[in-house]
Amino acid sequence: MSLAPAVAALARTERLLVALDFDGTLAPLIDEPMAARMSADARAAVDALVRAPATTVALVSGRTLHDLRIIAEHDDASPVLLAGSHGAEHWPASDDDRDADGADAALLALRDDLRRRAEALAAQAEGAWIEPKQFGFALHTRLVADPAHAARAHDAIAGLMAVEAPDWRRRDGHDILEYAFRTEGKDGAVARLRERTGATAVLFAGDDVTDEDALRSLEPGDVGVRVGGGATAATVRVDGIPELAALLSGLARERDTLRE
Ligand SMILES: O=P(O)(O)OC[C@H]1O[C@H](O[C@H]2O[C@H](CO)[C@@H](O)[C@H](O)[C@H]2O)[C@H](O)[C@@H](O)[C@@H]1O
């Protein structure tokens, strides 16, 4: 497969950061979130980029850092950098990072109270469930058969949040509606990773609305890749995970020629 001209140019940059969303970008979307894993070809492409010269790979996900490390099969020896909770959590962390344990006790009590109330509202739509998140919670509707029931669960929870926590950030995604008291986005995660790695150019790939924060923040010389359909600020689009894996493998091969 020949590389798109923008990707071929990117491959020649001095210090490359490849920042990748996880669900729907490297791992197929499935019903049970904790069973999600990178597809074999996506994993092989990530591994090839990790081995490529002057290249850093990062995963930038809406998952909590805890869950991201499990599903990405990530350990302390890994060279892959991580940003979880849409950029509110980082691995490795720096001294000034604030985790949920450092949050105001009243805010954590509010988080738990709103999550419980959201669970009661979600229970009214068969198949809907609430995922507890570090800084809030998310309503999942993938398993709700009737779209009208899913919409009703959305509306009920949106109504609750409009009254009780109107300043929390709302994020819509694939069969998911999330609320969080931390408002960081993937744009901030990419900016931090760019600075941390001294990257001279960035490739970011994602498949969902939250990824557009990062895609909109890219700079001249960077490349944004949208996986699948939907409105996007990306300049390159691929049909799905296999096509992204092929693009990333080609990029790794091109980076390897820098060694020669
Ligand atoms: O930013 P991402 O890495 O794309 O994470 C976004 C959300 O991913 C998970 O939900 C999505 O994937 C699930 C597993 O395939 C799927 O069941 C669900 O319908 C999708 O919305 C995760 O559960 C969320 O916490 C993430 O925010």
Ligand as a Chemical Component Dictionary entry (heavy atoms), coordinates in Angstrom:
data_LIG
# 
_chem_comp.id                   LIG 
_chem_comp.type                 NON-POLYMER 
_chem_comp.pdbx_formal_charge   0 
_chem_comp.three_letter_code    LIG 
# 
loop_
_chem_comp_atom.comp_id 
_chem_comp_atom.atom_id 
_chem_comp_atom.alt_atom_id 
_chem_comp_atom.type_symbol 
_chem_comp_atom.charge 
_chem_comp_atom.model_Cartn_x 
_chem_comp_atom.model_Cartn_y 
_chem_comp_atom.model_Cartn_z 
_chem_comp_atom.pdbx_ordinal 
LIG O1  O1  O 0 -11.452 7.399  23.690 1  
LIG P1  P1  P 0 -11.649 5.936  23.448 2  
LIG O2  O2  O 0 -10.428 5.100  23.676 3  
LIG O3  O3  O 0 -12.261 5.669  22.094 4  
LIG O4  O4  O 0 -12.719 5.457  24.559 5  
LIG C1  C1  C 0 -14.083 5.892  24.431 6  
LIG C2  C2  C 0 -14.974 5.059  25.323 7  
LIG O5  O5  O 0 -14.652 3.684  25.041 8  
LIG C3  C3  C 0 -15.452 2.709  25.722 9  
LIG O6  O6  O 0 -16.761 2.717  25.168 10 
LIG C4  C4  C 0 -16.783 2.416  23.782 11 
LIG O7  O7  O 0 -16.194 1.101  23.563 12 
LIG C5  C5  C 0 -16.934 0.005  24.193 13 
LIG C6  C6  C 0 -16.131 -1.275 23.939 14 
LIG O8  O8  O 0 -15.970 -1.511 22.571 15 
LIG C7  C7  C 0 -18.342 -0.037 23.641 16 
LIG O9  O9  O 0 -19.094 -1.068 24.286 17 
LIG C8  C8  C 0 -19.049 1.310  23.824 18 
LIG O10 O10 O 0 -20.299 1.304  23.139 19 
LIG C9  C9  C 0 -18.198 2.458  23.247 20 
LIG O11 O11 O 0 -18.773 3.724  23.543 21 
LIG C10 C10 C 0 -15.437 2.939  27.209 22 
LIG O12 O12 O 0 -16.366 2.084  27.849 23 
LIG C11 C11 C 0 -15.652 4.395  27.608 24 
LIG O13 O13 O 0 -15.349 4.563  28.985 25 
LIG C12 C12 C 0 -14.721 5.300  26.796 26 
LIG O14 O14 O 0 -14.973 6.669  27.134 27 
# 
loop_
_chem_comp_bond.comp_id 
_chem_comp_bond.atom_id_1 
_chem_comp_bond.atom_id_2 
_chem_comp_bond.value_order 
_chem_comp_bond.pdbx_ordinal 
LIG O1  P1  DOUB 1  
LIG P1  O2  SING 2  
LIG P1  O3  SING 3  
LIG P1  O4  SING 4  
LIG O4  C1  SING 5  
LIG C1  C2  SING 6  
LIG C2  O5  SING 7  
LIG C2  C12 SING 8  
LIG O5  C3  SING 9  
LIG C3  O6  SING 10 
LIG C3  C10 SING 11 
LIG O6  C4  SING 12 
LIG C4  O7  SING 13 
LIG C4  C9  SING 14 
LIG O7  C5  SING 15 
LIG C5  C6  SING 16 
LIG C5  C7  SING 17 
LIG C6  O8  SING 18 
LIG C7  O9  SING 19 
LIG C7  C8  SING 20 
LIG C8  O10 SING 21 
LIG C8  C9  SING 22 
LIG C9  O11 SING 23 
LIG C10 O12 SING 24 
LIG C10 C11 SING 25 
LIG C11 O13 SING 26 
LIG C11 C12 SING 27 
LIG C12 O14 SING 28 
# 
